[in-house]
Amino acid sequence: MTAYGAVNSLRNTLENITRCPRFSLVGGSKKTIDVVHKELKPWEEVLQRLDKTSPSKSRKKANALDGRIKEAFWRFEDSLESLLTQQILSNFESLPETIFIDLQSLQNDVDSLIHTLDDMKEEYIYEVENMAEDEPISSVIGFHGTNSKMIGLSDQFERVKSDLINTPDTWNHVHALYGTAGVGKTTLAMKIYEDPEIQSMYECRAWVTVGRVPQPNREISGGIRAQLYGVTQGDDGVYYLMRERLDGKNCLIVLDDVWENFRFYSIPIVRRGCSSILLTGRHRKMMQACENLDHWYEVRLLNEEDVSELCKEDVKLPTQDEKRKK
């Protein structure tokens, strides 16, 4: 998750606290939340500046700052959730209708967050506006799995999966996932790619992480064909001889992290089958410019149901059996 994702995560946590009907904020707790909310607002615009820069620019320093900013938001959110959990657990035995939440002890954490962010804001803006040209970065050919757990977005997962499974049996279909950095586009695409029903329908699959400065199309095309045909990457003559392996089969090609400077034309021909291409990228306009685009999906920020699911993952209250053993 990038700093932008951390900002949205913290905002969702704050809104979840204020909207929960069983929580009653006492003392200066509402003021504490309002102060942090006010601090978050300008950072959304600041962190979006990076998306507006040329993909050929070097992001090393900006990304390092992004990581420090993200850690600052995470530290505060960890402190907030830890305090919240303590106060919920202290009321767990009696299960009252209203749980009183006192966040005044977070004042030092709030002051530390604001001070840290103020120190980095001008530096971050300067680095983004003065980035040098980057050296070419190779695309990554092949799928390397994921250890990420997808929290929320189950409705979007089911929609994309359904569209891919119900794709008409014709040659070429393009689907696109777009959204802000850190929102979960790649994780969602990975879950689709690894889904058993998707694997059953698409016997041949290929994955390429394109990146900001991609390899030449010839190399990317070769890597895709090698994955689809089940051979190591070689010359075009080998691919031509192996093409019959795709006859009558369905193919899924994922092009992850696509930028506006990427143009891909060479899709393997499938006879009596279909090819579905799933793109991920940050900008809808770029996706809409793709030929034969059937569906595009905006990967949204976590909603209240997703946040609740995340809370259940992070905060596991003791079961009745566990309480009896204590």
N, C-alpha and C positions, 0 to 999 in steps of 0.2 A: 504493500500500500504506500502511495506517495503522500507528501504533506497535504495535498488537496483532499485525498481520501481521509486522512486523519482529521482534518477540519470538519468534514461532513460527519464522520463518526462521532466526534465530540458534540457537534450540534444535535445530532439525533439523540444522543444520551441525555443532553440537557432538556430537550423537548419531551422525551419520554418521562423524565422525572416530573416536569411541570404538568403534564397531561394525565398522569396516572391518578384515577379517581380516589385511590386509597391513600395517597400521599398528601400530607399537609405540611407545607413548608413553614417553619417557625423562625422567630428571631429575624436575623438579616439574611436568611437563606435565599429568598427571592432576589434580593439585591445582589448577592454573590453571583447567582445565575445570570442576571441581567448584565453585570459587568463583563463576564466571560463572553456572553453572546455578542456584546458590543465589540469586543476584541476580535472575534472571529470574522465579523462582516467584511472588513477591508482586506483580510487575508485571502478571501475567495478571489477577489479581483487581482491581487498581487501574484498569486500562484498560477493564475490562468495566463499570465503574460508569456510563460514558457511555451505554451501551445501555439502562440502566434509567431514564433520565431522560425526561421528557415531550418528544415531538417538537416541541412549540411553543417550547421553550427555545432561547435564543441560544447557539450553540456556537462563536462566533468565537474567543474567548480560549482555550477548551478545545482547539479544533482547532489553534490556533497552538502551544500547548504540546505537543500530540500530534505535530506536525511536528518540533519540537525533540527530543523523546524518540526519535522514529523515526530522526532523523539520528544521534543518539548510538549507537543500536544498529547502524545501518548502518556508521558509521565503524569501530567495533570489528570487525564482521564482515568488512569490507574488509581490515583489517589482518591478521586471522586467516587469511583465504583467500589473501592475498598471501604470507604466511610459509609457509603450507602448500604453495602452488604452487612457491615457490623450492626447498623441500626435496624435493618430488617430482621437479622438473626436474633437480636436482643428482644424482639417482640414475637418471635416465632412460637413460643409456647402458648401464649394467650390468643394469638391470631385475632387482634382487634380489627374492627371495621376500618379504623383510621390509624395509619402509622405516621408518627410525627418525625419529620426529617429536619435535622439541624446541620447546616453546612458551614456554620460560622468558623469552625476550626480549620477550614480550608483557606483562610485568608492569606496565610503565608505562601501557600501554593499558588494562589491567584496572583499575588504580587510577584512571585518568582517567574511565573509564566509570562506576565506582561513585560517584565524587565528583560527576559531572555529574547522575546520576540521583537521588542523595540530595538535591541542591539543588532538583530539580524536583518531587519526589514530593508534598510537602505543598502546594505551589502548585497542582499539577494537581488534587488532591483538593478543595481549597478552591474552585477555579473550577467544577468539576463540580457541587458541592453548592450553589453560589450563583449559578447562571445566571439571567439575566433573561429575560423573555418576548421572543421573536423577532418581527420583522416578517414578514409573509407573504412567502414565496419562491415565485415562479412555477415551475410545472412546465415542462419542456423538451419541446416537441412536435417529433418528427422524429428520424431517425437520422443521426448526424454522423460515423459511422465510428470506427475505433480504430487507434491505432498500437501498442497493447499486444500483445506476443507471449505467447501462452498456453504456459506451461511446466508440464508435467504435466497431470493431470486428463483425459487423453485417454480413459480408460475411462468417466468420467462424461459427457464430451462424446458419445461413441458411444451411451451408454444413452439420454440425453435425445433425441438426434437420431433414434434408432431408434423411440422412443415417439411422437415427433411424426410421423414418416413412416408409422408403422403405426396412426395414429389412425383409428378407425372413421369411416365416411363419414356421420356424423350431425352435428347442429348445433353443439353447444358443448362444448369440452373445456378444462380448466384444468390447467396444469402449474406447479409452483412450485419455485424454487431458493432455499434458505435457508442461512444460515451467518454466521459472525462477520464483522465489518468487515475489509476488505482481503484476504479469502480468495480472491477471484476470481469472485464471482457475476456481476458485470456483464460481465467479459471473456468468461466462458463463454457468457453469453447473446448477446453480440455475435458470437462465432464461430458459434453456432447460426444467428443471423439472417443472416449473410453466407455460410453454407455453400451451395455450388451445388445440392446435392440438395434442400435445404430450399427454396431459391428456385424450383427447378423444380416442386416439389409445391405450394407456396403462392404462387400467382400474385400475390396481393395481400397486402401486409405493412404494418404500422404499428408505430412505436416511440414510447413516451412515457416520459421520465424523470420519475417522479411527485414524489419528494422529500418532505421532512418536512412541509411546509405547502403542500399541492397547490392548484392552481387549482380553481375550481368544476367539477363534473362536466360541465356543459354545454360548457365550453371544451375540456376534455380529450376529450369525445365528438366534438366538432366537429373537433378536430385529427386524431383517429383516422380519422374518415370521410373527411376530405380526403385523407389518405395512401392509404386503400384505394381511393378512387374516382379518384385521380390528378388532383385539382383543388386549387385554392387554397382556404383555409378561408373558408366563406361561410355563408349562412343555411340553415335547415333545408329550405326549399323546394328549393334547389339539390340538397341531398343526397337528397331524396326522388326527384327526377327522375333522378339518377345511380345510384340503387340497383340498377337492372337490370344495371349493369356487374359486379356480384358474382354474378349468377345462374349457378349451376353451378360456381362457383370455390371454391377453398380459401383461407382467410384466416388469417394469423398476426399476432397482436397481442402485443407485448412491453410489459409495464408494469414498468419497472425502478425499484428503490429504493422499494418500497411499505412504508408504515408503518401502524401499527395504527389511525390515525385516518382512513384512506382507505377509502371505500366507493364502488365503481364498479358501476353497474347497466346502463348503456346500451351494449349490444353490437349492432353492425349485424346485421340479419337476413340470412342467406344461404340461398337456396333451392337445393336439389339440390347442396349443397356443405357444407363444415364450417368452423367457426371454432375455432382453437386459441389459447388465451391462455397466455402464459408470464410468470409473475410472478417477481420477485426481491425478497428482503427478508431481514431478519436473524433473525426469530423464527418457529419452527415452529408455535407455537400460533396465531399470526395467520394463517398459511397454511392451517392445518387448519380455520379458521373460514370459509374461502371456500366458497361454494356450488359444487357440481359439480366439486370438485377430484378429478382422476383420479390424478395422480401428484405426489409431492413428493420432492425430492432434497436431501440435505444435502451442500453443497459442502465437501468435507473439506479438511483441511490437507495439505500435500505429504507423501507417504510417501517411503520410501527410494528407490524407483525414480524418483520425480519429482526428488528431490534429486540423484540421479546424472545425470539429464538436464540439470538446471540447471548442474551442475558442467561437463558437456561443453560447454554453451553458453558459459560464462564462461571456462573454461580449455581452450584448444585446444593440445594438445601437438603438436610438429612432426612432420610425416610424414617417411618415409625420404627422399623426394625433396628435401624442404626441408632436411634435415640434410646431404645431399650437396652442396647448393649453397653451404653456409656454408664 
